[in-house]
Amino acid sequence: MRTISCVITDDEPVARKGLQGYVEKVDFLRLAGVFDNAISLNSFLKENRVDLLLLDIEMPYLTGLDLVQSLANPPKVIFTTAYEQYALKGYELEVTDYLLKPISFERFLKAVNRVHAQTAEAPRAEAPHLFVKTDSKLERILLDELLFVESMENYVALHTTRGRLITHATLKSVVEHLPTDVFIQVHKSYVVNMGKITHLEGNMIGIGKASIPVSRGLKEGVMETLLRNKLL
């Protein structure tokens, strides 16, 4: 059975507790977080992927409606609210359901069953990856696991979260398959995953325990790109 990860966000403690109890009763739901405001949820979603938001609307500083409108690719959403006047706006945002408080378990179950049916019908997008030849086989590397690429004369080393792979290729041929909004060339021999940079000191970029040189000719452009992407 497919598991659906969900997050509860509501500024009312009683409402949060009630939804938690409902989630615990449904075997295909997995609770990934509980928040009392949409600002904290927004921060959580920048670092974590979930399938479903159980989201109140009227909350201080940032409403549930405003949050959903601000998300480029929101998860499935079930609004849980005491105010029925937002229903039309909720459906304009193509939310899965709109539950009015007090919410019965039967009504909650109907809503999450709908989410389960929708996610079962929709094929999950395959994670971005590339294949490289190592020895006599092809290795599949998820781009999110790729830390940096190092040129070694007639070979290229791909440093990943699982270790290092060596392939007979040029750095240019590998770079052609990497998205430019994620990877950046910092040296004639190095291309790095910007999202994996941990620090920058002088002309050296840190990714985990590795130190990667930044060439003088590329440093200004590298700094501009990192600042533009708010990575520094």
C-alpha positions in Angstrom: 0.0 0.0 0.0 1.3 3.4 -0.9 2.1 5.6 2.1 1.1 9.3 2.0 3.2 11.7 4.1 1.2 14.5 5.5 1.7 17.7 7.6 -0.8 19.2 10.0 -0.9 23.0 10.4 -3.4 24.7 12.6 -3.0 27.4 15.3 -5.6 25.7 17.5 -4.1 23.1 19.8 -7.4 21.1 20.1 -7.7 21.0 16.3 -4.1 19.8 15.9 -4.6 17.1 18.5 -7.9 15.9 16.8 -6.3 15.7 13.4 -3.3 13.8 14.8 -5.7 11.3 16.2 -7.4 10.9 12.9 -4.1 10.5 11.0 -3.0 7.7 13.4 -6.2 5.7 12.6 -5.5 5.7 8.8 -2.9 3.1 8.0 -1.7 4.7 4.7 -1.0 8.1 6.3 2.4 9.0 7.8 2.6 12.2 9.9 5.8 14.1 8.8 5.2 17.2 10.9 2.9 19.3 13.0 3.0 23.2 13.1 0.9 25.9 14.7 1.6 28.5 11.9 2.0 28.7 8.2 5.4 30.4 8.4 7.0 27.4 10.1 5.3 25.1 7.5 6.7 27.2 4.7 10.3 26.8 6.1 9.7 23.1 6.5 8.6 22.7 2.9 11.8 24.3 1.6 13.7 21.4 2.9 11.2 18.5 2.9 8.8 17.0 0.4 5.4 15.7 1.5 2.4 14.4 -0.3 -0.4 16.2 1.7 -1.1 19.3 3.7 -3.8 19.3 6.3 -4.0 23.1 6.5 -6.1 25.6 8.4 -6.9 28.9 6.7 -7.2 31.6 9.3 -3.8 31.8 11.0 -1.8 34.8 12.2 0.7 36.5 9.8 0.2 34.1 6.9 -3.1 32.4 6.0 -3.3 28.9 4.6 -4.7 30.4 1.3 -1.7 32.8 1.0 0.8 29.9 1.6 -0.7 27.7 -1.0 -0.8 30.5 -3.5 2.9 31.2 -2.8 4.1 27.6 -3.5 5.3 26.9 -7.0 4.5 23.2 -6.9 2.3 22.6 -3.8 1.5 19.1 -2.5 -2.1 17.9 -2.3 -4.1 20.2 0.1 -7.1 19.6 2.3 -8.2 22.8 4.0 -9.5 22.3 7.5 -11.4 25.5 8.7 -14.3 26.9 10.6 -15.1 29.4 7.9 -17.1 28.3 4.9 -16.7 31.6 3.0 -13.3 30.5 1.7 -14.6 27.4 0.0 -14.8 29.0 -3.5 -11.3 30.3 -3.2 -10.1 26.9 -2.1 -11.5 25.2 -5.1 -10.1 27.8 -7.4 -6.7 26.7 -6.0 -7.7 23.1 -7.0 -7.3 21.8 -3.5 -8.4 18.2 -2.9 -11.1 18.9 -0.3 -12.4 21.5 2.1 -13.4 20.3 5.5 -15.5 22.5 7.9 -14.9 22.2 11.6 -15.9 20.3 13.6 -14.6 17.5 11.4 -16.0 14.0 11.8 -13.7 11.1 11.2 -16.0 9.8 8.4 -15.6 13.1 6.5 -11.9 13.1 7.1 -11.5 9.6 5.9 -13.5 10.4 2.7 -11.1 13.3 2.0 -7.8 11.4 2.5 -9.2 8.4 0.5 -9.6 10.8 -2.3 -6.0 11.9 -2.0 -4.9 8.2 -2.0 -6.9 7.6 -5.2 -5.4 10.6 -6.9 -1.8 9.8 -6.0 -2.3 6.1 -7.0 -3.6 7.2 -10.4 -0.8 9.7 -11.1 2.6 8.2 -11.9 5.4 9.6 -9.7 7.9 11.7 -11.6 11.2 9.9 -11.9 14.0 11.6 -10.0 16.5 13.4 -12.3 19.5 11.1 -13.0 22.2 10.2 -15.4 23.9 7.0 -16.4 27.7 6.6 -16.6 29.8 3.7 -17.7 32.1 2.3 -15.1 34.1 -0.8 -16.1 31.7 -3.0 -18.0 28.4 -1.7 -16.6 26.2 1.4 -16.5 25.7 3.1 -13.2 22.6 5.2 -12.4 23.4 8.3 -10.4 20.7 10.5 -9.0 21.6 14.2 -9.5 20.6 15.0 -6.0 23.3 12.5 -4.8 26.0 14.1 -7.0 28.3 16.4 -5.0 30.8 17.4 -7.6 32.5 16.2 -10.8 36.3 16.2 -11.2 38.3 16.0 -14.4 41.2 13.5 -14.4 42.9 13.8 -17.8 41.0 11.2 -19.9 38.7 10.2 -17.0 36.1 11.9 -14.9 35.4 11.2 -11.2 31.9 11.7 -10.0 31.8 12.2 -6.3 28.4 11.2 -4.8 26.9 10.8 -1.4 27.6 7.1 -1.8 31.2 7.3 -2.9 33.3 8.0 -6.0 32.7 6.6 -9.5 35.3 6.8 -12.3 34.3 6.9 -16.0 36.2 7.3 -19.2 34.8 10.6 -20.4 35.6 14.3 -20.7 34.3 16.9 -18.2 32.5 18.7 -21.0 30.6 15.6 -22.0 29.3 15.0 -18.5 28.4 18.7 -18.0 26.2 18.6 -21.0 23.9 16.3 -19.1 23.7 18.5 -15.9 21.2 21.2 -15.2 22.8 24.6 -15.2 20.5 25.9 -12.4 22.0 23.2 -10.1 25.6 22.7 -11.2 28.2 25.3 -11.8 31.8 25.1 -13.1 34.2 26.6 -10.6 37.5 25.5 -12.2 38.6 23.9 -15.5 38.7 20.6 -13.7 35.7 20.9 -11.3 31.9 21.3 -11.5 30.0 21.4 -8.3 26.4 20.9 -7.1 25.5 24.4 -5.7 23.0 23.0 -3.3 25.7 20.9 -1.6 28.2 23.7 -0.9 28.8 24.0 2.9 31.2 26.9 2.9 33.5 29.2 0.9 36.8 30.3 2.2 39.2 32.3 0.0 39.5 30.5 -3.3 38.2 27.1 -1.9 34.7 25.8 -1.9 33.8 23.2 0.8 31.4 20.3 0.1 31.4 18.1 3.1 35.1 17.2 3.8 36.2 18.0 0.3 37.9 21.3 -0.7 37.5 22.3 -4.3 39.5 25.2 -5.9 37.8 28.1 -7.6 39.9 29.6 -10.4 40.5 33.3 -10.4 38.9 33.8 -13.8 35.7 32.1 -12.7 35.4 33.4 -9.1 33.5 36.5 -9.8 30.8 34.7 -11.8 30.6 31.9 -9.2 30.1 34.4 -6.4 27.4 36.2 -8.4 25.6 33.0 -9.2 25.7 31.8 -5.5 24.4 35.2 -4.3 21.7 35.3 -6.9 20.5 31.8 -5.8 20.8 32.9 -2.1 23.4 30.2 -1.4 25.7 32.6 0.3 
